[in-house]
Amino acid sequence: MRFEYYGVQTLKKKRPVSVLLKAVRQIINRFIEDYNPSILVIETTFFYKSKNTSGLIVLAEEIKAVAKRKKLKIVEYAPKTVRKCICETGKATKRETAKVLCSRFPELQIYIIQDRLWKDKYWLNVFDAIAIGMTYFLKKGR
C-alpha cells in the first residue's frame, strides 16, 4: 500500500463561522476534484463542554454535507475504535499511534519527532488522519 496524499488542512481559528464554512467547502470540493475519492472516512466528533467543540461539530457536519452532495460514502469511527484497530488498545496516545504507523510505513518516520510544538501537533494530526483511513482498510480486510 502507498499513500496518494497525506496532510491536514489548518484553518485560522478566530474567524466567523460563515467564513470557516466557506473555507471548508472549498477545501473539500478541491480535494474531491483533485483525488476523486469514493469514500470519506472521518473521526466521530463528540460534544464536550467547550466553546471550540460546537464549532468543530458544525464544521464536521459541513464536511459530511459536501461529501453527500458529491455522492461519497461516509464512514465514521470513534477515536478509541481507531486506536484499538491500529494499536490494539483504545487507550493508546497519539504518539503511540504514530509509532505503530511508522513501523508499518517507514517513510513516515521523519515526521515522528519535530523541533517545534506546532509542527509536532500538525504531524500528530496527520498521523491521526492516516490512522482513521487505515482503520477503514483494516476493517474491510484490504
Sequence and secondary structure as in RCSB ss.txt:
>XXXX:A:sequence
MRFEYYGVQTLKKKRPVSVLLKAVRQIINRFIEDYNPSILVIETTFFYKSKNTSGLIVLAEEIKAVAKRKKLKIV
EYAPKTVRKCICETGKATKRETAKVLCSRFPELQIYIIQDRLWKDKYWLNVFDAIAIGMTYFLKKGR
>XXXX:A:secstr
   S        SSS HHHHHHHHHHHHHHHHHHH  SEEEEE     S HHHHHHHHHHHHHHHHHHHTT EEE
EE HHHHHHHHHS TT  HHHHHHHHHHH GGGGGGSS SSHHHHHHHHHHHHHHHHHHHHHHHTT 
